[in-house]
Amino acid sequence: MINNKGAMFGLDARIALAIFGALSVISGAALYSAIQQSRIVSYVTELNELAKGVESYLLDVGADFPKRTGLNYMAESEELLTSGATGWKGPYFTSIYNTTSKGFVSNQPDENSIYVVDIVDDAKALGGLVHSGSSGCLAGADSCHYWVRVIRVELATAQAIDEYVDGTDDSEAGKVRYSYHSGTDKYFVWFKGPRTFSTYE
C-alpha cells in the first residue's frame, strides 16, 4: 500500500509538472504574440503620427512640400522639423532626423529602419511583391497623395501592418502597401496620408 501511495504521488507530481510545462509553453507563446502585436501597433502609431504631421504642415503652410533634389517622388521631410515657409508652426514630428539617410529614425527594433515621406501618383503602381520604383506626382497625374514610408522591415512585419490597418494582406491595395526592395533585402511599407494640393510640374 505504501508503494502504491508512493507511485501515485510520483504520478501526480509528473502530471503536475506536465501541466505546468504545457502552461509555460502556452504562456510563452502568448507573451511572444503580445510582444509582436505591440510592435505592430507601435509601427502603425508612428506611421499615423507622421501622416498627421504632414497634414498639419499642409494646413499651416497652405502649400505642398518641396521635393528632394533629384527625386521627384520624395518630399523634403526635414521641413517637418525646420522650415522658413510662411505659416509654419512646427515641429510636426519629434523623432530624430538622420541627415545622411534623409529620414526619421524609427523607434522600432528593426535594424536601420527609417521613415520618409513620398509624393506619389497612387493611381499608378504602388506596392507589389517587387519594388519597381514609385511614380512621382507630375503634371497630369491622376491621384496624388503623400505616403509615409518605412524602409527596411521584415516581410512578416510588413504583412502584419497591412493586416492590422486594412484587415487583409494585399501588398498593392488599401491604405497600406508594401514591396520587396533588393537594394536593402528588406521591405518598404507605405501608409497613405493626405492628398496633395496640386500635381507637381
Order of alpha helices (4+ residues) and beta strands (2+ residues): alpha-beta-beta-beta-beta-beta-beta-alpha-beta-beta
